[in-house]
Amino acid sequence: MPSEARQAEIVTATLALVATYSPAAITTSDIAQAVHVTQGAVFKHFASKDEIWLAVMGWIEANLLAALSKAEQQAVSPLAALEGIFHAHIGFVASHPGVPRLIFHELQQPADSAIKQKVRSLLQAYRKMIVRLLKQAMARHEVTQDLDTDAAAALFIGSVQGLVMQSMLAGSSARMVSQAKAVFPLYFRSIQETR
């Protein structure tokens, strides 16, 4: 198998393992077993376990941001884009339950690793996207004109994170998807222009 294809397979297998096991407990031997190769073959494609985790975070960043951008592009207004992004993020997590487990695990680590920096970069890009859309909504008078866009972005992201955390505690993403349908209208009402 070509190296790029094998690397992608290793990343996908690692992400699948994180859906069930703590990232700290996953070994390169576990990853090798999941891909049906030897541990040595894993190290042929990645120099270290940290490189694997970095590649997994790279996959998460690229695919999550692509899903959010697609939702934005399909929307007819900034508010519709915010709603699309909200549901796209929930859908992404429901399809890839290992994603929040890895991100929350990494954010708990005291050291500032390359993986943690990638998580931070992802969250910053996400926040900028939300703030930009909120400012566009303000310009179109779709939201209150005295909106604190930083606070509104924090509330948006916090709502997603809260739903994700509750689904992790419940051990099921089905409830998260249904709750998201009720949560976004509450968020929308909190930023809506009153007439």
C-alpha positions in Angstrom: 0.0 0.0 0.0 1.4 3.5 -0.8 2.7 5.4 2.2 0.0 8.1 2.0 -2.8 5.6 1.9 -1.3 3.6 4.8 -0.9 6.9 6.8 -4.5 7.7 6.2 -5.5 4.2 7.3 -3.5 4.6 10.5 -5.1 8.0 11.2 -8.6 6.6 10.6 -7.9 3.5 12.8 -6.5 5.7 15.6 -9.5 8.0 15.5 -11.8 4.9 15.7 -9.9 3.6 18.8 -10.3 7.0 20.5 -14.0 6.6 20.3 -13.8 3.6 22.7 -10.5 4.1 24.6 -8.7 6.9 26.4 -6.1 8.4 24.1 -3.5 7.9 26.9 -4.2 4.2 27.0 -3.9 3.6 23.2 -0.5 2.1 22.2 1.1 1.9 18.8 0.6 -1.9 19.2 -3.2 -1.2 19.5 -3.0 0.9 16.3 -1.0 -1.7 14.5 -3.6 -4.4 15.4 -6.4 -2.2 14.2 -4.7 -1.7 10.8 -3.6 -5.3 10.6 0.1 -4.5 10.3 3.1 -5.0 12.6 4.1 -2.3 15.0 7.3 -1.8 12.9 5.1 -1.1 9.9 3.4 1.7 11.8 6.8 3.2 12.6 7.7 3.0 8.9 5.0 5.6 8.2 5.2 7.6 11.4 8.4 8.3 13.4 6.7 8.4 16.7 3.3 8.1 18.5 3.2 11.9 18.8 3.4 12.1 15.0 0.4 9.9 14.7 -1.6 12.0 17.1 -0.5 15.2 15.2 -1.7 13.6 12.0 -5.0 12.7 13.6 -5.4 16.3 14.8 -4.6 17.5 11.3 -7.3 15.2 9.9 -9.8 16.5 12.4 -8.9 20.2 11.7 -9.1 19.7 7.9 -12.3 17.7 7.9 -14.2 19.7 10.6 -13.4 23.1 9.0 -14.4 21.7 5.6 -17.7 20.5 7.0 -18.3 23.9 8.6 -17.3 25.8 5.5 -19.6 23.7 3.4 -22.5 24.5 5.7 -21.6 28.2 5.5 -21.5 28.2 1.7 -24.9 26.5 1.4 -26.6 29.1 3.6 -28.5 32.1 2.2 -27.7 34.4 5.1 -25.3 34.8 8.0 -27.9 33.5 10.5 -28.7 30.5 8.3 -24.9 29.9 8.1 -24.6 29.9 11.9 -27.4 27.4 12.1 -25.9 25.2 9.4 -22.5 25.4 11.1 -24.0 24.5 14.5 -25.7 21.4 13.1 -22.7 20.5 10.9 -20.5 20.5 14.0 -22.9 18.3 15.9 -23.3 15.9 13.0 -19.5 15.7 12.6 -19.1 14.8 16.3 -21.9 12.3 16.1 -20.1 10.6 13.1 -16.7 10.8 14.7 -17.1 10.3 18.5 -13.4 10.0 19.0 -12.9 13.7 18.1 -14.1 15.3 21.3 -12.4 12.6 23.4 -9.1 13.5 21.8 -9.6 17.2 22.0 -10.7 17.2 25.6 -7.9 14.9 26.5 -5.3 17.1 24.9 -6.6 20.3 26.4 -6.2 18.7 29.9 -2.5 18.1 29.4 -0.2 20.7 31.2 2.5 20.7 28.5 2.1 22.9 25.4 2.7 20.2 22.8 2.4 20.5 19.0 -0.9 18.6 19.2 -2.3 21.1 21.8 -1.1 24.0 19.6 -3.1 22.4 16.7 -6.2 22.1 18.9 -5.8 25.8 19.8 -5.4 26.7 16.2 -8.6 24.9 15.3 -10.6 26.5 18.0 -9.2 30.0 17.0 -10.2 29.4 13.4 -13.6 28.3 14.5 -14.1 31.3 16.7 -13.1 33.7 14.0 -15.6 32.1 11.6 -18.4 32.6 14.1 -17.4 36.2 15.0 -17.3 37.0 11.3 -20.7 35.6 10.6 -22.1 37.5 13.7 -20.7 40.7 12.4 -22.2 40.1 9.0 -25.6 39.4 10.7 -25.3 42.7 12.6 -24.6 44.5 9.3 -27.8 43.0 7.9 -29.7 43.9 11.1 -30.5 40.2 11.6 -29.2 40.4 15.2 -29.3 43.1 17.9 -27.0 46.0 17.0 -25.4 46.1 20.5 -24.4 42.4 20.3 -21.1 41.5 21.9 -19.8 39.3 19.2 -17.0 37.8 21.3 -19.5 36.8 24.0 -22.0 35.5 21.4 -19.3 33.4 19.8 -18.3 32.0 23.2 -22.0 31.1 23.8 -22.2 29.5 20.4 -19.1 27.3 20.9 -20.0 26.6 24.5 -23.5 25.4 23.5 -21.9 22.9 21.1 -19.3 21.8 23.6 -22.0 21.4 26.3 -24.1 19.2 24.0 -21.0 17.2 23.1 -19.9 16.8 26.8 -23.4 15.6 27.7 -23.4 13.0 24.9 -20.1 11.7 26.1 -21.4 11.3 29.6 -24.6 9.6 28.3 -22.5 7.4 26.0 -24.8 8.2 23.1 -24.7 10.8 20.3 -28.4 10.3 19.3 -29.7 12.5 22.1 -27.1 15.2 21.2 -28.5 15.5 17.7 -32.1 15.8 18.8 -31.2 18.3 21.6 -29.3 20.4 19.1 -32.5 21.0 17.2 -34.0 22.6 20.4 -30.8 24.4 21.6 -30.1 26.5 18.4 -33.4 28.3 18.5 -32.7 29.3 22.1 -29.3 30.6 21.0 -30.9 32.5 18.0 -33.4 34.2 20.3 -30.6 35.4 22.6 -29.0 37.3 19.8 -32.0 38.3 17.7 -32.9 41.8 16.9 -36.0 42.8 19.0 -38.6 44.8 17.1 
